[in-house]
Amino acid sequence: MRDKVSGARRWVVKIGSALLTADGRGLDQAAMAVWVDQMVALRAAGVELVLVSSGAVAAGMSRLGWSARPKAVHELQAAAAVGQMGLIRAWESSFARRDQQTAQILVTHDDLSDRKRYLNARSTLRTLIDLGVVPVINENDTVVTDEIRFGDNDTLAALVANLVEADLLVILTDRDGMFDADPRINPDANLISEARADDPALDAVAGGTGGALGRGGMQTKLRAARLAARSGAHTVIVGGRIEQVLARLKAGERLGTLLAPECSRHAARKQWLAGHLQTRGTLTLDDGAVHALRQGHRSLLPVGVRAVQGAFRRGEMVVCVGPRGEEVARGLVNYSAAEAQRILGRPSDEIEKLLGYVDEPELIHRDNMILA
């Protein structure tokens, strides 16, 4: 299974607070530079990369001279506001030293639960990745309330992996991986090298919570791996202090714990689409579009659409039927019903002229479609 790691094209790398702040002593910029060197090397090897960085609250605590993580939401938000400045500046300067562009992305739970904002976030991240920019993502701790926060950046990293359709989620932590017992109290504990993410036996050994600086323990990392597995991503939980850890993972070395999904990313996506029974509208296609979908496995372009029915929004499921009403496919549409009505029958290079903007050249991308 380790070839799934070395061969992964799109990585999401999450780095925890304890690693970034040297266990609370302020940002460890020397360690950050080492990870940056490895991430830049990954980029040079053709890997598309997204970084999920913890550390804003912990860095703010250090700057404010606080030794214990506060419990009050307004104090956490204040610490995050102070720490975020130094955190993102440290990442930016470290990447800039290697001539690598970065972008800061702050998200809240609402951004990934609201369909429109979810799609906007996905489009932004995909554009940044296509431009060769490394997005640096963190939860917007300065504005979220306790009721709507992700709970930990492991969960956020898994949701980002789903969002960008990553092949691999790497969670760098202060432990070498998952063990069959707690290695802090049991010297005979053995590292679990590989397992299925959905293996129920893992629940019994995940145990425990995070340290004083972060919110995520091994249970949250297991939960994150299972979330990532829903979109077919593999997850490696591994010690961030292991020398050249990212480079060695890329080389196929067996480090940390590799948790595998039940099926591939493509199959997982199609499986999810097949179970998405509720549809919001209908697109009637011409014979050319039907042939392109069935024989050529192509995306659906607006030029092949003859009629639009329903009141669907961007990102909702619609049915595609042929000229005689037979169902051809169904998928997630890139434009609303009103927008689709304005561009139907027209070539994709006219979308911007007709709408004033363009999100995607396809009405439905083939990856978001299942054939009947």
N, C-alpha and C positions, 0 to 999 in steps of 0.2 A: 504493500500500500504506500510505501514511502515515495514511489514514483509520482504519486498524486501531489506530493508536496513539491518535489524538485521540478515537476512539469507544470505547476500551477501558473497561469498567466496573470491573474489579478489577485493581489493580496490585500487584505485589511490587517494592519498590525496595530495591536492595542498594547500600550505600555502603562503599567500601574503606578499609583502614587508613591508607594514605598521605594520603587526603583528610581523614579524621577527625582525624588527629593532626598535621596540618601537617608531613608528612614526618618525624615522630618528635619534634616539639617539644612534645608534650602535646596534649590535646584542643583542637581549634580550635572553641571554643564560638560564636564569631561566625559561622563558616561553617555550623555545625549550625543556628543560629537561622535563617539564610537558607533552608536546605533545609526546615526545619520550617514556615516561613511558606508556602512553596510547597505542601507536603504538606497543610497545613490548607486552603489554597485549593482543592486538588484535592478534599478531602473535602466542602467547601462546594458544589462543582460536581457532587456525586453519585458521586465515585469511591470505591470501597472500597479500603482501603490496608493493606498489610502491609509493615513495614520490617525488613530483614535488615541488621544492623549488625556490621561488623567493628570492630576497634579495642581489644578488651579487652587482648590481649597487648601491643600497642604502647603503650597508655596505661599499663599496669603497668610496662613497661620505663622509660618516662619518669619515673614516680613513684619507681622504684627506682634511677634514675640509670644504667641500663644503656644503652650505646650500640649494642651488637650483639645481634641476636636470638639467644637461647641455643638450643643444640641438645638439651640434656637435657630429657626429658619433665617431670621434677619441677620444673625451673626454669621451663619454659613454663607449667605449671599454676600455679605461684606467681605469676608475672607476670599471668596471666589473673585469678586471684583478687583481686589488688590492683587491677587495672585495671577489672574488671567493676563494682566499686562506683561509681567515678567516672563510668564510661561511661553506666550506666543512669540515674544521678542527673542527669547532664547532659541526656540525652534527656527525662527526665520533667519537669525544670524548664523546658526550652525549650518543650515541648508545652503544659505547664500555663499558661505565659504567654499562650498563645492559647486557653485554656479547652478543650483537647483531652485527653481521657483516654487513657492508654497502659497497656499491660500488658507485663511482662517474660516472655518464654518462652525457656528454655534447653533445648536438645535435644542428644541424642547420636545416633549412628548407629543404636543399638538402638531408639530411639524410632520411627524411620521404617522399620526392617526387620522389626520384630515387628508382626504384623497387628493385634493388639488395641491395642497402644500407638499404632500409626499411626492407627487409627480414633478413639481417644480424643483424640489431638492434633488431628485434623481437626475433631472435634466442638467442642473448646474454641476453636479458631481461628474456626470458623464462628460460634459464639456471640458471641465478642468482636466480630467484624465486624458481625454483626446489631445489636449494642448500640452501634455507632458508636465502638468503642474501636480505637485503632491498636496492634496487637501489635508489639513490638520483639523480634526474634528473634536469637539468637546461638548458636553451638555452645557446649556446656558444656565449655569447655577445662579447667576445674578438675578434672574427673573422668575424661575420656576418656584412653585410651592411644593410642600412635602407631598401633597396628594397627587401631583401629576408628574413627578420626576421619574426617571427611568429606574432609579434605585441603585444603580452602579454602572460604571462604564463598560463592564463586560457585556451587559445586556445591550447597551448602546452600540457597541462594536458589532454584535451579532445582527442587530437590526440594520446597521450600515452595510454589513456583508450581504444581507438580503436585498437592500436598496440598490447596490451597485452590481449585484449578481456576481459576487466574488467567487473565485474557485477555492480560496484558502483564507481562513481566519487564524492569525497567530496571536495568542495571548501571552505576552511576556510578563512573568510574575516573579516573586521572590522565592519561589520554590521550583524545583527541577521538573515538576510535572505532577500527575496524580499517582498516589501510592495506594497499595492495598491496605495500609494502616497509616496512622499519623506518624511520620518519621521523626517528629519532634519529641515523641514520647516512646516510640518503639523502634529500637535500632535495627530490628529485623525486617522492617517495612521494605517492600519491593516496589520499584517503579513499574507502573502499568504502561508498557510501550505502545500498544495498539488495542483499540476496542471499538465496538460500534457505539455511536453516540446514544442510541436508544436502549442500550443494555441496562435493564433495571438493577443489575448487581452493582452498578457504579454509584447508585444513590447511597448505599450503605457505607461506602468508603469516602464519599465526598465530604461529609461532616463539616462542622466548624464554620466560623464566620471570618470576616476580614480583620485586619489589624487595626491599630488605633487611628491610622491615617485614612484608610480607604473604607469603602462600604462592601466590597466584594470578597468573599472567601471562595473556597473550591466549589461550593454548591452553586454559586452564581456563575462560575466558569463552566461547569457542567451544563447548567441551564442555557448559557450562551451557546455552547456547542450544539445543543439540541435545536435551538432557534436557527442557527446557521445551517444545520442539516436540512431544515425544511426547504431550503432553496438549493440543496445539493452541495453545499460547501463543506470541505473538510476543515477540522480545527486542530491546531497544535497548541497545547498548553505546555509552556517550557520556561526554564529559568532565564531571565533576562541578563543575569550576570555571567552566564556561560560565555566563555571567550568566543567571539565571532559567531554568535548563535545563529543569526539570520543567514549569514554566508554558508554556514555548515548545513543548515536546513535545506537551502537551495541546492547544495551539493549532494543531497540525499542521505545525509547522516541521520542515524536513528537517535534523535534527541527528544526529550520530553515525552508527552503522551499525545498520540495521534488518535482523534476520534472521527470515525468515518460516518457519512450519511448512508441511508438505506439505498439511495439510488443517485444517479448523476444529476448535475444541476439542470440539464436540459429535460431529463425525464421527470424530475421533481416539479419543474415549471409546468410541463404538460399535464402532470397528475393533478396539480392544483387547479389548472384551468378546467380540466374535465369535471372536477367536483364543484365548480362554480356554476350552479344551475340557474341562478336568477339572471335573466337578461332584461335589458332596458330599451331595446330598439332593434330595428331591422334595416339592413342595407341590401338593396337589390342590385346584383351585378350583371354585367353583360357576359356574353359567352367567352370573350377573350380573357376576362378576369377569372372566370371559373376555370378555364384551362390552365392559366398561370398558377393558380392556387393548387389545383389537383395534380397536374403533371409536372409543373416546374417548382413546386413548393416555394413559391415566391411570396413576398409581402403584398398586401392589398394597397394599391395606389388609388387616389381619388379618380383618376381618369377612367377606371373600370367600373365605377358606381353609377347607376342610373336613377336610383330613388332612395330616399331616406325616410324612415318612419320612426316615431317614438320621440321621447324627450330626454335622451341620455346626456350625461356629462362626460367630459374627458376622463378616461381611465375606467369607464364602466363596460360591462360585457354586452356585446350586441351579436345578433345572428346575421350571417351572410347567406342570402338565398340566390339561386340562379334565376334566369329570365322566366322560367315556368314555375317558380315558387318552391323548388326543392332546396332543402338545407344543404349548404356546401361546407360551411365552417362557422365557427364562432370565436370571438376574441375580444381583447381589450382595445378600445378605440382611442386614438390619439387626439381626437377633436370632438367637441360637443355636437349635438344634432344640428344646431343652428349654423355652426361653422362648417360641418360636413355638407349641409345643404348648399352653401355658397361655393364650395370647391368641387362638388361632384361633377364628374365628366371632364375635369380640367387636368392638365399635366401638373406635376409636382412643382415645377419651376415657376408656376404662376401663383402658388399659395400665398407667398408674401405680398404680392400685388393685390390679391383678392381680400386678404384678411388684415393686411398691415403688419404681419409678423409670420414667422414659421416656427413651429415646435419640432415637427418631424416631417420628412418627405412622404412617409407612408400614412395611410389612414389606420391600418392595423399592421404592425410588424409581425413577420412570420414567427418570431420567438414567442409572441403573445397570442398565438392562434392555434386552434386544434381543428383538424378537418373532420367533417361528419362521416 
